[in-house]
Amino acid sequence: MIGQNRPDSDDITLSSIKKGLIGLLLVVYAILGSLYLFIFKHALVIIICTVLLGGIGYLVAMRTRPVYSLEMIVKPNDLTKRTYAEAIDQLNVLASSKSYKRLSDELEMSEGNVRNIKSLKTSNINGEVMLKDTSSKMDLPFIVKAEVYNNSIADSLQQMLLNYFNSNDYVRERKKIQKKVFEEKLNFILGELTKLDSLKEQYNRFLSTSGKSAMFYNNAFNPVDIYQRSNEYQTQKEFVLTWLNNETQTLKVIVGFKPSIRPVDGKKDRIVLYFSLAGLLFGFLLGAVLELKKLSKRRSG
């Protein structure tokens, strides 16, 4: 039948696609044309709002201090990580509340440098807040984070934080007692090693001058025990020397503060940009309000 050869009105054809694209382009053209006319009509308002808020943003940016982020990794020796976290949190409260005089006294740092500290925080190596740490282990490293207004204080801040903990009266007295015990232990070990070396020397001299077999020993003397005991004392000596060389401080730096090149907050160009964009948007809104007023007057007239 003839009716069956006619194309369905819902079929997509090249002609329908072409008409659809042309219609879409006409709509876009109309929108752009309207937008151009709108901007042309209210260009002065838009420019004034953008420049005005951009200028305000510039003034704000000039008063905004850039903030730099510093991080260092430290290893505790005597106290739990949470104890260090609570102590640093107390320092952070002083910095946040701008109690610079007291913070200066606590860190024994000049008040001028202390004013450059915005915040002090701690975290585990995996980034978790250390104030929530309930671990009783004392030798796990953690991170000290500082936000400062001037990264040139990185070295002095690092040293003052170490001094703050290492000069603590309780910790210092504890370390003093431990150091004395280890020094006495080291003297004892050195004395015992000297005696054992003397015995080994005498035994070796005996072997070189005696013609008897060295395979039989009296129960009161076994040369193997001398060498075993000597090795044990050598191991203890290494442990004591390691402690005396590395563990005399309650907090030891693994990776120190490194001054950051770019600020993480307070970027002046970003502040000016945000204010300028806000001014541009406000100018468009004000222009739209003026346009609506004109339209309502025409309709009412």
C-alpha positions in Angstrom: 0.0 0.0 0.0 1.1 3.6 -0.6 0.8 4.5 3.1 3.3 1.9 4.0 6.1 3.6 1.8 5.9 6.9 3.6 8.6 7.6 6.2 7.5 7.7 9.9 7.2 11.2 11.3 9.4 10.1 14.3 12.3 8.8 12.1 15.6 10.8 12.5 16.8 12.1 9.1 19.8 14.2 8.0 17.4 17.1 7.4 15.9 17.0 10.9 19.4 16.9 12.4 20.5 19.9 10.3 17.4 21.8 11.4 18.0 20.9 15.0 21.6 22.2 14.9 20.6 25.4 13.2 17.9 25.9 15.8 20.4 25.3 18.6 22.9 27.8 17.0 20.2 30.4 16.7 19.3 30.0 20.4 23.0 30.3 21.4 23.4 33.3 19.1 20.3 34.9 20.6 21.7 34.3 24.2 25.1 35.7 23.3 23.5 38.7 21.6 21.3 39.4 24.6 24.3 39.0 26.9 26.4 41.4 24.8 23.6 44.0 24.8 23.2 43.5 28.6 27.0 44.0 29.2 27.1 47.0 26.8 24.2 48.7 28.6 25.5 48.1 32.1 29.3 48.1 31.3 29.9 51.1 33.6 28.1 49.5 36.5 29.9 46.2 36.1 33.3 47.9 35.7 32.8 50.1 38.8 31.7 47.1 40.9 34.6 44.9 39.7 37.2 47.7 40.3 35.7 48.7 43.6 35.7 45.2 45.1 39.0 44.3 43.5 40.5 47.4 45.2 39.0 46.3 48.6 40.5 42.8 48.0 43.9 44.4 47.3 43.7 46.3 50.6 42.7 43.1 52.4 45.5 41.2 50.7 48.0 43.8 51.8 46.9 43.2 55.4 46.9 39.4 55.1 50.0 37.6 56.1 51.1 34.6 54.1 51.1 31.3 56.0 53.9 28.7 55.5 53.7 25.1 56.5 56.7 23.4 58.3 57.0 19.7 59.3 59.6 17.8 61.2 59.9 14.1 62.2 61.1 13.4 65.7 61.6 10.4 67.9 60.7 10.4 71.6 62.7 8.5 74.2 61.2 8.8 77.6 57.5 9.8 77.4 54.5 8.6 75.5 53.6 10.3 72.2 50.4 11.6 73.8 52.4 13.4 76.5 54.3 15.3 73.8 51.1 16.0 71.9 49.4 17.5 75.0 52.5 19.6 75.7 52.6 21.0 72.1 48.8 21.5 72.2 49.3 23.8 75.2 51.9 25.8 73.2 49.4 25.9 70.3 46.7 27.4 72.6 49.1 30.2 73.5 49.9 30.8 69.8 46.3 30.7 68.8 45.2 33.1 71.6 48.2 35.4 70.7 49.6 35.1 74.2 53.0 35.9 72.8 54.6 37.0 76.0 53.9 33.7 77.8 54.8 31.6 74.7 58.1 33.5 74.4 58.8 32.6 78.1 57.9 28.9 77.5 60.0 28.5 74.4 62.7 30.9 75.5 62.4 32.6 72.1 62.3 36.2 71.3 58.8 37.7 71.2 59.4 39.0 67.7 59.9 35.5 66.4 57.1 34.0 68.5 54.7 36.4 66.8 55.4 34.6 63.5 54.0 31.4 64.9 50.3 30.7 63.9 49.9 27.1 65.1 51.7 24.0 66.4 50.2 20.6 66.0 51.3 16.9 66.1 50.3 13.8 64.1 51.4 10.2 63.7 53.4 9.2 60.7 50.2 8.0 59.0 48.7 11.5 59.5 46.3 10.7 62.5 45.9 13.3 65.2 48.2 12.3 68.0 46.0 13.7 70.8 43.8 10.6 70.3 46.8 8.2 70.5 46.5 5.8 73.4 49.7 3.8 72.7 52.1 3.3 75.6 55.1 2.9 73.3 57.8 5.5 73.8 60.1 5.1 70.8 57.7 5.6 67.8 58.4 8.7 65.7 55.8 11.3 65.1 55.4 14.6 63.1 55.4 18.1 64.5 53.6 20.5 62.2 54.0 24.3 62.4 52.2 27.1 60.5 54.3 30.3 60.5 54.1 33.7 59.0 57.8 33.8 58.2 59.6 30.6 57.3 63.0 32.1 58.2 62.3 31.1 61.9 62.3 27.4 61.0 65.7 26.6 62.4 65.3 28.6 65.6 61.8 27.2 66.2 63.1 23.7 65.8 65.9 24.2 68.3 63.6 25.9 70.8 61.1 23.1 70.7 63.8 20.6 71.3 65.1 22.7 74.2 61.6 23.0 75.6 61.4 19.3 76.1 65.0 18.4 76.8 65.4 21.1 79.4 62.3 20.1 81.3 63.2 19.6 85.0 61.5 16.3 85.3 62.9 14.9 82.1 66.3 16.3 82.7 66.6 14.8 86.2 65.3 11.5 84.8 67.9 11.5 82.1 70.6 12.5 84.6 69.9 9.4 86.7 69.8 7.2 83.6 73.0 8.5 82.3 74.8 7.9 85.6 73.5 4.3 85.7 74.7 3.7 82.1 78.1 5.3 82.8 78.6 3.1 85.8 77.5 0.1 83.8 80.0 1.0 81.1 82.8 1.3 83.6 82.0 -2.2 85.0 81.8 -3.7 81.5 85.1 -2.2 80.5 86.7 -3.5 83.7 85.3 -7.0 83.1 86.5 -7.0 79.5 90.0 -6.0 80.7 90.1 -8.9 83.1 88.8 -11.3 80.4 91.4 -10.0 77.9 94.1 -10.7 80.5 92.8 -14.3 81.0 92.7 -14.9 77.2 96.2 -13.6 76.9 97.4 -15.9 79.7 95.6 -18.9 78.3 97.0 -18.3 74.8 100.5 -18.0 76.3 100.0 -21.2 78.2 99.0 -23.0 75.0 102.1 -21.8 73.2 104.5 -23.0 75.9 102.7 -26.2 77.1 103.2 -29.4 75.2 100.1 -31.0 76.7 96.9 -31.4 74.7 94.4 -28.5 75.1 91.4 -30.9 74.8 91.2 -31.6 78.6 90.2 -28.8 81.0 89.6 -28.8 84.7 86.0 -28.2 85.7 87.1 -25.0 87.4 88.3 -23.4 84.2 86.8 -23.6 80.7 88.3 -21.2 78.1 85.1 -21.4 76.0 83.3 -19.6 78.9 85.9 -16.7 78.7 85.1 -16.0 75.0 81.3 -16.4 75.5 81.4 -14.0 78.4 83.6 -11.6 76.5 81.1 -11.6 73.6 78.2 -10.9 76.0 80.0 -7.9 77.5 80.8 -6.6 74.0 77.2 -6.7 73.1 76.2 -4.9 76.4 79.0 -2.4 75.7 77.6 -1.6 72.3 74.1 -1.1 73.7 75.3 1.2 76.5 77.4 3.3 74.1 74.5 3.6 71.7 72.3 4.9 74.5 74.9 7.3 75.7 75.4 8.7 72.2 71.8 8.8 71.0 69.3 8.6 73.9 70.5 11.3 76.3 67.8 13.6 74.9 64.1 13.0 75.4 63.4 14.2 71.9 65.6 13.5 68.9 65.2 15.0 65.4 65.0 12.6 62.5 64.1 15.1 59.8 64.2 18.8 60.7 62.0 21.7 59.6 62.4 22.6 56.0 61.3 26.2 55.0 58.6 26.0 52.4 58.9 28.2 49.3 55.3 28.9 48.7 52.7 29.9 51.3 49.8 27.5 51.9 47.4 30.2 52.9 47.0 34.0 52.6 48.0 34.2 48.9 47.6 37.9 47.9 46.9 37.3 44.2 44.2 34.8 45.0 42.5 37.2 47.4 42.4 40.0 44.8 41.1 37.5 42.2 38.3 36.3 44.5 37.2 39.9 45.4 37.3 40.9 41.7 35.2 37.9 40.7 32.7 38.8 43.5 32.6 42.4 42.2 32.0 41.2 38.6 29.1 39.0 39.8 27.7 41.8 41.9 27.9 44.1 38.9 25.9 41.6 36.8 23.3 41.3 39.5 23.0 45.0 39.9 22.6 45.4 36.2 19.9 42.7 36.2 18.1 44.6 38.9 18.2 47.9 36.9 17.0 46.0 33.8 14.1 44.6 35.7 13.2 48.0 37.0 13.1 49.4 33.5 11.0 46.5 32.3 8.5 46.9 35.1 8.2 50.7 34.4 7.4 50.0 30.8 4.7 47.5 31.6 3.2 49.8 34.2 3.3 52.7 31.8 
